[in-house]
Amino acid sequence: MAGSIEIRDLTVHRGSFTLRVERLSIAPREVFAILGRTGAGKTVLMEAIAGAFPLDGGSILLDGKDAQTLPVQQRHLGVVYQDHALFPHMTVRENIGYGLRMNGVARDEATARVREQLELFGIESIADKHPGIISGGESQRTALARALVLRPEILILDEPFSALDPSTKERMYETVRSIHRRFDCTIVFVTHDFNEAAILADRVGVVLDGRLRCVLPASGLFEVECDEEVRAFLGRR
């Protein structure tokens, strides 16, 4: 079904670090949080799902198909990195439209879809500005618009709220909820914030020391039984 992710016996080596995930299934349209300390392997898992590098073992299936065999344009993924990774020499409008141009979308359709994203995220007033002179919240919305203009089935977010002030963060929580309702897509996001995971996610995968240790319902993050190390990480006794 569109938007499903299945991980089987995954091994990834990045320098001296190794990530291992025995099994993980993420359902279509689920909001799934990858939670862990800095350096635990959260972003490596996210990048593995995004297809950023070859796997050293195991497989990742997107809609039942081996992601490693799929061309990038057939993975139907949108990725927003923590630093937003906007092209500094392009305007906000050009950043949003970049993927459409690379995928050969006709000019009139691309223009209409970019305009739709500018309106959706309330960034029409900065459309012709460059990333260096817009705020962090505006950069975040631009990066989301650039990912969503391609209408992905899976949206992947790397610590999307860590650099935002509290009031902007609250607004972005509601933006993510709106994205989920409007685009009906699967959302996977990386975070080290327990409350963020509990507020936004349906389920939470806890990554510690390069291993996916457990998957918990977000509503029971501080209640469902888990092992001693996970309990200690979550601040439970």
Buried (B, 14 or more C-beta within 10 A) or exposed (E): EEBBBBBBEBBBEBEEEBBBBEEBBBBBBBBBBBBBEEEBBBBBBBBBBBBEEEBBEBBBBBBEEEBEEBEEEEBBBBBBBBEBBBEEEBBBBBBBBBBBEEEEBEEEEBBEBBBBBBEBBEBEEBBEBBBEEBEEBBBBBBBBBBBBBBEBBBBBBBBBBEBBEEEBBEEBBEBBBEBBEEBEBBBBBBBBBBEBBBBBBBBBBBBBBBBBBBBBEBEEBEEEEBEEEBEEBBEEE
